[in-house]
Amino acid sequence: MEFDFLGWPADEPTLRLDWRRFAYAGKFVMSNTGKAVARDDDLVGAVSFNADRTDDATGWLRYVTVREDYRGDGVGPRLCAFATDRLHERYGTVNIAVNNPFAYHALHKAGFGWTGDSTGLAELVLAHPALADGSTADADYRTGLRRYRDRDLSDEEAAFVAEKLDAGAPESREPPA
């Protein structure tokens, strides 16, 4: 697997993704966000990012998508860790807002931690570096994950939340070189 940084928002990178294989495909055509990608011969994942509108020290991962046939293989967390490593060249903190338990868990693998905040869209806000120290990281992970139990979850999501609550916080991965 190879990871590539396509450019910062000012570079106006665009990316055309097949909407049948990638969620949020239309968001990557826009040129107002930076982009990074994962390739395994073909493109298998993409992430977009930009600066916080009010805090120059904070960057945001905006959209993350992994090709349908690569989901669950760890591409998302590794790609986000790669992009976050680059964003830390400019920003002290990198945030992302997630709307489902799969993304929540994957971003913890990439070294993010729940901030205790949520957006008006019911997304949980995660930050990198994680704000919790090692002694509270697992408790914070579980507290955030429990928030999903109050939602209308599919059977697959409900089983995932129950399994991950029992297992606790995943280990963070180092960004790929």
VONU-770563 format. One record per residue (C-alpha): residue number from 1; residue in three letters; x, y, z. Coordinates in nm, 2 decimals, padded with zeros to 4 digits, m for minus. Layout:
VONU-770563
REC   tifi   baza       xx       yy       zz
REC    NUM    ALA        X        Y        Z
...
end
This chain:
VONU-770563
REC   tifi   baza       xx       yy       zz
REC      1    MET    00.00    00.00    00.00
REC      2    GLU    00.13    00.34   m00.09
REC      3    PHE    00.02    00.68    00.04
REC      4    ASP    00.05    01.01   m00.15
REC      5    PHE   m00.01    01.37   m00.05
REC      6    LEU   m00.18    01.54   m00.34
REC      7    GLY   m00.16    01.89   m00.20
REC      8    TRP   m00.28    02.16    00.04
REC      9    PRO   m00.61    02.34   m00.01
REC     10    ALA   m00.42    02.64   m00.17
REC     11    ASP   m00.29    02.39   m00.43
REC     12    GLU   m00.65    02.32   m00.53
REC     13    PRO   m00.62    01.95   m00.59
REC     14    THR   m00.92    01.77   m00.73
REC     15    LEU   m01.00    01.40   m00.75
REC     16    ARG   m01.26    01.22   m00.95
REC     17    LEU   m01.38    00.90   m00.77
REC     18    ASP   m01.63    00.64   m00.90
REC     19    TRP   m01.94    00.72   m00.70
REC     20    ARG   m02.05    00.35   m00.72
REC     21    ARG   m01.74    00.24   m00.53
REC     22    PHE   m01.66    00.54   m00.30
REC     23    ALA   m01.89    00.72   m00.05
REC     24    TYR   m01.87    01.10   m00.07
REC     25    ALA   m01.72    01.08   m00.42
REC     26    GLY   m01.86    01.42   m00.51
REC     27    LYS   m01.68    01.59   m00.22
REC     28    PHE   m01.34    01.52   m00.37
REC     29    VAL   m01.41    01.71   m00.70
REC     30    MET   m01.41    02.03   m00.50
REC     31    SER   m01.08    02.22   m00.51
REC     32    ASN   m01.11    02.40   m00.17
REC     33    THR   m00.97    02.11    00.03
REC     34    GLY   m00.63    01.94    00.03
REC     35    LYS   m00.62    01.57   m00.05
REC     36    ALA   m00.42    01.26    00.03
REC     37    VAL   m00.48    00.91   m00.11
REC     38    ALA   m00.40    00.54   m00.06
REC     39    ARG   m00.31    00.32   m00.35
REC     40    ASP   m00.28   m00.05   m00.39
REC     41    ASP   m00.21   m00.04   m00.77
REC     42    ASP   m00.54    00.15   m00.81
REC     43    LEU   m00.68    00.42   m00.58
REC     44    VAL   m00.84    00.26   m00.28
REC     45    GLY   m00.89    00.55   m00.04
REC     46    ALA   m00.89    00.93   m00.01
REC     47    VAL   m00.91    01.19    00.26
REC     48    SER   m00.98    01.57    00.22
REC     49    PHE   m00.88    01.84    00.47
REC     50    ASN   m00.85    02.21    00.54
REC     51    ALA   m00.80    02.46    00.81
REC     52    ASP   m01.04    02.54    01.09
REC     53    ARG   m01.24    02.85    01.00
REC     54    THR   m01.17    03.03    01.33
REC     55    ASP   m00.85    02.87    01.48
REC     56    ASP   m00.53    02.89    01.27
REC     57    ALA   m00.37    02.62    01.49
REC     58    THR   m00.63    02.36    01.40
REC     59    GLY   m00.67    02.15    01.08
REC     60    TRP   m00.97    01.93    01.00
REC     61    LEU   m01.00    01.60    00.82
REC     62    ARG   m01.33    01.66    00.63
REC     63    TYR   m01.41    01.35    00.43
REC     64    VAL   m01.26    01.00    00.44
REC     65    THR   m01.36    00.74    00.19
REC     66    VAL   m01.23    00.39    00.13
REC     67    ARG   m01.32    00.19   m00.18
REC     68    GLU   m01.60   m00.06   m00.10
REC     69    ASP   m01.39   m00.37   m00.15
REC     70    TYR   m01.12   m00.24    00.08
REC     71    ARG   m01.33   m00.14    00.38
REC     72    GLY   m01.24   m00.32    00.70
REC     73    ASP   m00.88   m00.38    00.59
REC     74    GLY   m00.73   m00.09    00.79
REC     75    VAL   m00.69    00.15    00.49
REC     76    GLY   m00.89    00.43    00.65
REC     77    PRO   m00.69    00.45    00.98
REC     78    ARG   m00.36    00.42    00.80
REC     79    LEU   m00.45    00.69    00.54
REC     80    CYS   m00.58    00.92    00.82
REC     81    ALA   m00.26    00.87    01.02
REC     82    PHE   m00.05    00.95    00.71
REC     83    ALA   m00.25    01.27    00.63
REC     84    THR   m00.25    01.38    01.00
REC     85    ASP    00.12    01.34    01.01
REC     86    ARG    00.15    01.59    00.72
REC     87    LEU   m00.11    01.82    00.87
REC     88    HIS    00.09    01.85    01.19
REC     89    GLU    00.35    02.03    00.98
REC     90    ARG    00.11    02.33    00.99
REC     91    TYR   m00.13    02.26    01.27
REC     92    GLY   m00.09    02.17    01.64
REC     93    THR   m00.42    01.99    01.65
REC     94    VAL   m00.61    01.80    01.38
REC     95    ASN   m00.98    01.73    01.43
REC     96    ILE   m01.24    01.52    01.26
REC     97    ALA   m01.61    01.48    01.32
REC     98    VAL   m01.75    01.12    01.28
REC     99    ASN   m02.11    01.01    01.24
REC    100    ASN   m02.09    00.63    01.29
REC    101    PRO   m01.92    00.38    01.52
REC    102    PHE   m01.70    00.23    01.25
REC    103    ALA   m01.54    00.57    01.17
REC    104    TYR   m01.51    00.64    01.55
REC    105    HIS   m01.32    00.32    01.61
REC    106    ALA   m01.10    00.36    01.30
REC    107    LEU   m01.00    00.71    01.39
REC    108    HIS   m00.89    00.59    01.74
REC    109    LYS   m00.66    00.35    01.56
REC    110    ALA   m00.51    00.65    01.38
REC    111    GLY   m00.43    00.81    01.72
REC    112    PHE   m00.74    01.03    01.76
REC    113    GLY   m00.94    01.06    02.08
REC    114    TRP   m01.28    01.18    02.16
REC    115    THR   m01.29    01.54    02.28
REC    116    GLY   m01.62    01.51    02.46
REC    117    ASP   m01.78    01.75    02.20
REC    118    SER   m02.02    01.69    01.92
REC    119    THR   m02.14    01.89    01.62
REC    120    GLY   m02.49    02.01    01.56
REC    121    LEU   m02.51    01.72    01.32
REC    122    ALA   m02.47    01.46    01.60
REC    123    GLU   m02.11    01.39    01.49
REC    124    LEU   m01.86    01.32    01.77
REC    125    VAL   m01.55    01.54    01.75
REC    126    LEU   m01.21    01.36    01.77
REC    127    ALA   m00.87    01.53    01.80
REC    128    HIS   m00.51    01.44    01.73
REC    129    PRO   m00.31    01.43    01.93
REC    130    ALA   m00.57    01.26    02.16
REC    131    LEU   m00.65    01.49    02.45
REC    132    ALA   m00.67    01.21    02.71
REC    133    ASP   m00.37    01.07    02.89
REC    134    GLY   m00.31    00.70    02.88
REC    135    SER   m00.50    00.64    03.20
REC    136    THR   m00.82    00.79    03.07
REC    137    ALA   m00.80    00.71    02.70
REC    138    ASP   m00.99    00.38    02.73
REC    139    ALA   m01.26    00.53    02.95
REC    140    ASP   m01.30    00.83    02.71
REC    141    TYR   m01.31    00.59    02.41
REC    142    ARG   m01.59    00.38    02.58
REC    143    THR   m01.78    00.70    02.69
REC    144    GLY   m01.79    00.83    02.33
REC    145    LEU   m01.87    00.49    02.18
REC    146    ARG   m02.17    00.46    02.42
REC    147    ARG   m02.32    00.77    02.26
REC    148    TYR   m02.40    00.56    01.95
REC    149    ARG   m02.62    00.32    02.15
REC    150    ASP   m02.88    00.60    02.17
REC    151    ARG   m02.91    00.61    01.79
REC    152    ASP   m03.11    00.41    01.54
REC    153    LEU   m02.84    00.16    01.46
REC    154    SER   m02.84   m00.12    01.21
REC    155    ASP   m02.80   m00.47    01.35
REC    156    GLU   m02.44   m00.47    01.23
REC    157    GLU   m02.36   m00.13    01.40
REC    158    ALA   m02.53   m00.24    01.72
REC    159    ALA   m02.32   m00.56    01.73
REC    160    PHE   m02.01   m00.37    01.65
REC    161    VAL   m02.07   m00.12    01.93
REC    162    ALA   m02.13   m00.40    02.18
REC    163    GLU   m01.82   m00.59    02.07
REC    164    LYS   m01.59   m00.28    02.09
REC    165    LEU   m01.73   m00.17    02.43
REC    166    ASP   m01.63   m00.51    02.56
REC    167    ALA   m01.29   m00.50    02.40
REC    168    GLY   m01.20   m00.13    02.48
REC    169    ALA   m00.99    00.12    02.29
REC    170    PRO   m00.79   m00.01    02.00
REC    171    GLU   m00.41    00.04    01.99
REC    172    SER   m00.30    00.34    01.78
REC    173    ARG   m00.11    00.28    01.46
REC    174    GLU    00.20    00.47    01.36
REC    175    PRO    00.15    00.66    01.03
REC    176    PRO    00.30    00.48    00.73
REC    177    ALA    00.63    00.62    00.60
end
